[in-house]
Amino acid sequence: MEIEANGEIYQLVAGFGFLHEVNKKTVDVPNTKNKKEVGLKFMVASIMDGDIDALVDCIFCMNIGQTPRLKKTDIERYLEDVEDIDKVFEDVINFFISSECVQERSEITDDEHAGRREEIDENI
C-alpha cells in the first residue's frame, strides 16, 4: 500500500516490523507473570470503529523501515486534506485483510469487516 503526501509517495507495509511495533502494547495475563501482546487487535478494532488517532498510528507504523519516512504531522495533514477519509479507513482494513502477517494475528475476516461497515453506514 502507498499514500501520496507532500508530493511524495510513501510505502506502507504491514509486515513483521509493523507487527512488532504495534504489539509493544501488552496486558498482564491474570495469575501469571506473563504479558500478552494485544496492540494489533486493539488497533484493528479501533480503526474499524473509525478512530482517527488509531489510523494515524497505524499509517505511521506501516511506514517504519521504509524510505522516505512519514512524520505523524505529515499523516495528519494528509488525512485533513484527503477527499474521502472513509476510503482511507476502508483501504487500510482491506490491506490488513490481504496481509497474511496481520490477518492471522488480528482475527479479522471479510464478513466481520462487511458487517461493521454496514453498521457504521447505518449510523451516519
Secondary structure in CASP SS format (residue, H / E / C, confidence):
PFRMAT SS
TARGET T0000
AUTHOR 0000-0000-0000
METHOD secondary structure of the structure
MODEL  1
M C 1.00
E E 1.00
I E 1.00
E E 1.00
A E 1.00
N C 1.00
G C 1.00
E E 1.00
I E 1.00
Y E 1.00
Q E 1.00
L C 1.00
V C 1.00
A C 1.00
G C 1.00
F H 1.00
G H 1.00
F H 1.00
L H 1.00
H H 1.00
E H 1.00
V H 1.00
N C 1.00
K C 1.00
K C 1.00
T E 1.00
V E 1.00
D E 1.00
V C 1.00
P C 1.00
N C 1.00
T C 1.00
K C 1.00
N C 1.00
K E 1.00
K E 1.00
E E 1.00
V C 1.00
G H 1.00
L H 1.00
K H 1.00
F H 1.00
M H 1.00
V H 1.00
A H 1.00
S H 1.00
I H 1.00
M H 1.00
D C 1.00
G C 1.00
D C 1.00
I H 1.00
D H 1.00
A H 1.00
L H 1.00
V H 1.00
D H 1.00
C H 1.00
I H 1.00
F H 1.00
C H 1.00
M H 1.00
N C 1.00
I C 1.00
G C 1.00
Q C 1.00
T C 1.00
P C 1.00
R C 1.00
L C 1.00
K C 1.00
K H 1.00
T H 1.00
D H 1.00
I H 1.00
E H 1.00
R H 1.00
Y H 1.00
L H 1.00
E H 1.00
D H 1.00
V C 1.00
E C 1.00
D C 1.00
I H 1.00
D H 1.00
K H 1.00
V H 1.00
F H 1.00
E H 1.00
D H 1.00
V H 1.00
I H 1.00
N H 1.00
F H 1.00
F H 1.00
I H 1.00
S H 1.00
S C 1.00
E H 1.00
C H 1.00
V H 1.00
Q H 1.00
E H 1.00
R H 1.00
S H 1.00
E C 1.00
I C 1.00
T C 1.00
D H 1.00
D H 1.00
E H 1.00
H H 1.00
A H 1.00
G H 1.00
R H 1.00
R H 1.00
E H 1.00
E H 1.00
I H 1.00
D H 1.00
E H 1.00
N H 1.00
I C 1.00
END
